């Protein structure tokens, strides 16, 4: 998708602080962090939201990338949260599926 900011980040057209990348995903620091540690995990292939994903390996890649990033960032001991917002009421603001990895403070519940 030509105008998708996350596609442009994944393709290297827009700079971002990349944590990890492979053939399927890119992990980078969120530009508007909601916790001391806030990174996004995106598939390199464009999907508007979780609803558009028909291949479960996409979800597996997102979660595996988040777990790897959490480990690499030293978050294993104290813990972290993974969130996928879907649709307007779910809080999705960029129409490219992405997983939020949040950590570095106590995260309250319920979240919103």
N, C-alpha and C positions, 0 to 999 in steps of 0.2 A: 504494500500500500504506500503510495508516494508521499502522502502528507502525514503519516503516522510518526510521531516523535520517537516512540520506542523502536520502531523499525529502523529509523535513522541512527539511533544509538547503537543498535545491534550491528548495523552495517558500517559503523565508524564514521558516518557523515556528521554526527553531532558529538562533541566530546562529552565524556562522562568519566567518573572515577570508577573504573572497572575493577571488580574484585576477582572475578573468574569468568572465563568464557570457554566454550567448547563447540562442537559441531551443532548442538541443539539449543543451547541457552546462553544468555549473558546475564551476569549478576553485577549490579552496580549500586553505588550509594544514591539514596533518594535525595533529590535537590531540595526537598522540603521535609526534613526529618521530623517524625512525630515521637521519637525516642532517641536516646543517646546513640544507639545503633539502629539504623533503619536502611536496609538494602532492599532492592527489588530484583526479582528473578523473572526473566521474560523468555519466552521461546523466540527463537530467531524467525520462525514462520509466523505470519500474522494471523491471529484469531481475535475477533472483536471482543469476546468475553468467554467465560467458561461455558456458556450455553452453546457456542459455536464449535467447541472441541468435541470431535467424535472419536478420536484416537486416545485411549487412556495412557499411552506412553508419554503424551505431552504432560499430563499431570504428574506422572512418575518422574519425568525429567525435572520439572519445577521443584518438586519436593526433594529429590536427590541433590539438586543444586543448592537449595536452601540449607540442607543438612551439611553439605560440604563447606559452604560459606560460613555457617555457624561454627563448625569445628575450626576452620582456618582463622576465624576471628576470635577464637578462645572463649566461645560462649557455652560450651558443653556443661561446665560445672554449675553455673547459676541458672541456665535455662533461657528460653526465648519463645517467641510466638510466631506462628506462620498464619497469614490471612490472605484469602483471595476474595476481593470485593467484586460483586457481579451486579450490573445494572444500576440505575439511578438510586433506588432506595437502598441498595446494598453498599452505596458509597463509591462506586466505580467512577473515576474522573477521567481516565484515559482509556479509549476504546482499543485496547490491546491487552489481552489477558496478562496479568502479572501477579506474582506472589510477593507479599510484604513479609520480610523477616525483621522482627522488632525485638530489641533487647536493651540491656544496660540500666534498667530500673524495674521496680515492681509494676507490673501491668495489671490494672484493675479489671474486675469483671462485675457486671456485664460491661462490654466495651463501648456501647454507644447508646 
